[in-house]
Amino acid sequence: MPIDCPMPALPSALHHPALRALLAQLAALTIVIVLLLAAHHLLAYRPSLLSAGLLQGLLAAVLGKRLGLSAWWLPINLLFVPGLLLLNGQQLPPALLLSAFVLLLLLNWNSLRERVPLYLSGKNTLRELEQLLAALPANLHFIDLGCGLAGGLVRLSKRYPQAHFVGVETAPLVFLLAWLRCLPRRNCQICYRNLWQQPLAQFNVVYCFLSPAPMPRLWAKARSEMAAGALLISNTFTIPDVAPDQLIELHDWRSSRLLIWRL
């Protein structure tokens, strides 16, 4: 009779996704080197560098999944080394590669610090949010925790000019772009602030599109700070063991849905 064999608990240092991704990359690289050495000595076979890189990427993706990384890490682990090999073959200036790395870091800062990647709310999401807000007071207060590029806030602020919209963001480049987009909107404000430092008591609606990792902590924060009757709306990610009061399927390519809790 088969028995349940859970994965050993990870050391506390490896609870950070970026470190697990690095571990997956190094482990895959080690395995590929051993396989290449064995193939060379036993079979006199030497595959191309790109083939070895593709094998390393495949192993890194599998190992990353086994280490509990979210699905969005899969293409990163899969393509990281093959991508470096292809770029190296183009003989690009080192300054260009460094600039690309810094750009990706500034765009995905929250992925490393808070395990929250850059997700953008789609058109179906915004359409449903517009319908939900239509039933609320015209002067409502709405906050987007991790607002990204603020496209949703700009659209909603135009649709409801009497309401007040706030977005918080800590990825430096993303914040700057969002702040510039909302600058012409008098009823839209972007703050460079960690979502855990943002008070929620004044808001009728708290919206987020985060990841599974922060949801339990966010629920505790919402329960302690949000006013009675206020809405907590999460795009796609649920709160463990807390059923939403309403669920709206968005019918998009990501199979997204809005989960709504009334405090």
Secondary structure, DSSP 8 states (H G I E B T S, - for coil): -----------GGGGSHHHHHHHHHHHHHHHHHHHHHHHHHHH-----HHHHHHHHHHHHHHHHHHTT--TTHHHHHHHHHHHHHHHHHTT--HHHHHHHHHHHHHHSHHHHHTS-------HHHHHHHHHHHHTS-TT-EEEEET-TT-HHHHHHHHH-TTSEEEEEE-SHHHHHHHHHHHTT-TTEEEEE--GGGS--TT-SEEEE---STTHHHHHHHHHHHS-TT-EEEEES--BTTB--SEEEE--STT--EEEEEE-
